[in-house]
């Protein structure tokens, strides 16, 4: 591990070149989101209450407002301010990651390591949120409900569900890519052109955005169940 970080600081380009295509796409998407959200955030910060946002700023404000309203009204009425930024970040990343092939990139979640990383993120975020909001003693009581004998079973459920969510993303994105390659391989060049205008929008935009929304909703529900009374 120390050798990796030493190499990262001394030769970042070499480390990047040696990464898998999914990891490269993940870094590109993350960097893009950091830069774009920072720029949009600075624009919003400079706006007064009487200003009307336009263009991409309007879309960003509307998007964040919709997610905040959903958090506040449906899932996290008490603690929505604490978790909405995190959940919006997850949703944004997945929206771009699941449609990355439209931009010539490999979908990051089609890499099993990144998918399992998202499983760890989901598991850790639920547990940290519950411990932070409800404190360790109450969290233990929740896990031991309705009887302490159910504690092992509840712990298995707490661990298995986030990993199933990550593997679900991996399976859906990988299967979509495989189906697309098979269809391209079975068709002529006319079919390839047809697929580029039909299959890619279906698999990459529709299915990708649906998978991002499903993961976002499941994570939101699990956090809500862990922190809300």
ChimeraX attribute file (.defattr): number of C-alpha atoms within 10 A of each C-alpha:
attribute: neighborCount
match mode: 1-to-1
recipient: residues
	/A:1	6
	/A:2	7
	/A:3	7
	/A:4	10
	/A:5	12
	/A:6	11
	/A:7	14
	/A:8	14
	/A:9	10
	/A:10	11
	/A:11	11
	/A:12	13
	/A:13	11
	/A:14	11
	/A:15	14
	/A:16	14
	/A:17	10
	/A:18	11
	/A:19	11
	/A:20	13
	/A:21	16
	/A:22	21
	/A:23	19
	/A:24	18
	/A:25	23
	/A:26	23
	/A:27	14
	/A:28	15
	/A:29	19
	/A:30	17
	/A:31	11
	/A:32	14
	/A:33	16
	/A:34	12
	/A:35	11
	/A:36	12
	/A:37	14
	/A:38	12
	/A:39	13
	/A:40	15
	/A:41	15
	/A:42	11
	/A:43	12
	/A:44	17
	/A:45	9
	/A:46	9
	/A:47	12
	/A:48	8
	/A:49	7
	/A:50	6
	/A:51	9
	/A:52	9
	/A:53	15
	/A:54	10
	/A:55	7
	/A:56	10
	/A:57	17
	/A:58	13
	/A:59	12
	/A:60	17
	/A:61	15
	/A:62	13
	/A:63	12
	/A:64	14
	/A:65	12
	/A:66	12
	/A:67	17
	/A:68	21
	/A:69	15
	/A:70	15
	/A:71	22
	/A:72	16
	/A:73	12
	/A:74	12
	/A:75	19
	/A:76	24
	/A:77	15
	/A:78	14
	/A:79	15
	/A:80	20
	/A:81	13
	/A:82	11
	/A:83	17
	/A:84	20
	/A:85	14
	/A:86	11
	/A:87	20
	/A:88	16
	/A:89	16
	/A:90	19
	/A:91	20
	/A:92	16
	/A:93	17
	/A:94	25
	/A:95	19
	/A:96	25
	/A:97	26
	/A:98	26
	/A:99	25
	/A:100	22
	/A:101	18
	/A:102	16
	/A:103	10
	/A:104	9
	/A:105	17
	/A:106	22
	/A:107	28
	/A:108	29
	/A:109	28
	/A:110	22
	/A:111	20
	/A:112	17
	/A:113	16
	/A:114	18
	/A:115	22
	/A:116	20
	/A:117	15
	/A:118	20
	/A:119	23
	/A:120	16
	/A:121	16
	/A:122	25
	/A:123	21
	/A:124	14
	/A:125	17
	/A:126	23
	/A:127	19
	/A:128	16
	/A:129	17
	/A:130	22
	/A:131	17
	/A:132	12
	/A:133	14
	/A:134	17
	/A:135	13
	/A:136	14
	/A:137	9
	/A:138	13
	/A:139	18
	/A:140	15
	/A:141	13
	/A:142	17
	/A:143	19
	/A:144	17
	/A:145	13
	/A:146	10
	/A:147	10
	/A:148	14
	/A:149	10
	/A:150	12
	/A:151	17
	/A:152	12
	/A:153	12
	/A:154	16
	/A:155	12
	/A:156	10
	/A:157	12
	/A:158	16
	/A:159	16
	/A:160	13
	/A:161	17
	/A:162	24
	/A:163	19
	/A:164	14
	/A:165	21
	/A:166	23
	/A:167	21
	/A:168	17
	/A:169	26
	/A:170	22
	/A:171	17
	/A:172	17
	/A:173	24
	/A:174	18
	/A:175	14
	/A:176	20
	/A:177	18
	/A:178	12
	/A:179	14
	/A:180	18
	/A:181	12
	/A:182	11
	/A:183	14
	/A:184	19
	/A:185	12
	/A:186	10
	/A:187	13
	/A:188	11
	/A:189	11
	/A:190	10
	/A:191	15
	/A:192	18
	/A:193	13
	/A:194	14
	/A:195	17
	/A:196	15
	/A:197	11
	/A:198	12
	/A:199	18
	/A:200	19
	/A:201	15
	/A:202	14
	/A:203	22
	/A:204	24
	/A:205	19
	/A:206	13
	/A:207	18
	/A:208	25
	/A:209	19
	/A:210	14
	/A:211	19
	/A:212	21
	/A:213	17
	/A:214	15
	/A:215	21
	/A:216	19
	/A:217	15
	/A:218	15
	/A:219	21
	/A:220	20
	/A:221	16
	/A:222	19
	/A:223	23
	/A:224	23
	/A:225	14
	/A:226	20
	/A:227	21
	/A:228	14
	/A:229	8
